[in-house]
């Protein structure tokens, strides 16, 4: 479990750096001005550290991402907004200038990259669970109740192949 958290944090380090570099690249149409590249290189470690710390405070490394939902995405959006506000405050305090447009582009990329990485994990697990794994002796199951509880039961059957059951119909 700890290994997964470290891997997730390491992935976030790469994605945060990529968000800043890609924002600069897009802002300057592929020809990043040397003065902004210098600012980027000299502050990216601190910026990334700030963001990882704030993501940790928002508990983005605690949840099981194979069950990621809208709540986790909201946490990512809030964490990204707070982290970017703190980074803007830091950059203002140290008088390190980047174009203002970067501060609008980076949060969008943070949300897309970090949220996308979490939901990609969930999508891969979902695809993996949908691939039949020798279900010759699998029982067909009728779910009674099409509400939230019925949906939860279907998710459980899909996520746990060891139950050896496949929901085929719902009655409400």
Steps between C-alpha positions, in 0.01 A plus 500: 500500500778745586674410177187597305487836681863573414445400139195725484696792650785439254252498212358829630850652509543416133149622409540830687829571324347400168204735560733797550726417208209429266327823606813697415540309175141575396518862618804569284403277205791265558769768539524562874677826580832425676416725797181302572677169451757613759224592748333163435822304558597689814161472672344174379634294793348737756176534303468122475577457870231753593243325284585149621476620861159657438380188315610302805303735728194446279554124544538430129733212585267324745208384289481183294487625145335191360189638672556858379186707466377857470598563865864423424487720190363787710790448743745518209343822372505663846855383572617630165339841552647537850842373390512739206393792721785421739743472207386839367558648848846341513593622152382851590698500826825397331426733208534221244303604196316264268233615256160536666345262249712219647316535829172431320629218281683302769199432728303371204785270403550392861137397523510327163829318561455404864129426473563318174771283654269399786205424278720320247597262778134444576417450131781245460378308805147508361612369161708235673202387706276487190733260322369149558741290704378149450143562615366169370339416833376855559144540633259744338345725765175698505528825699184607681490878537624743237584785737830596656524173692450299180772701326733437793433124482579499127827685565594244763439213259709673232787586735523160669541211259534259792123531557466292182176678407394717208203740527282455191172675590350753740143493635354801676 
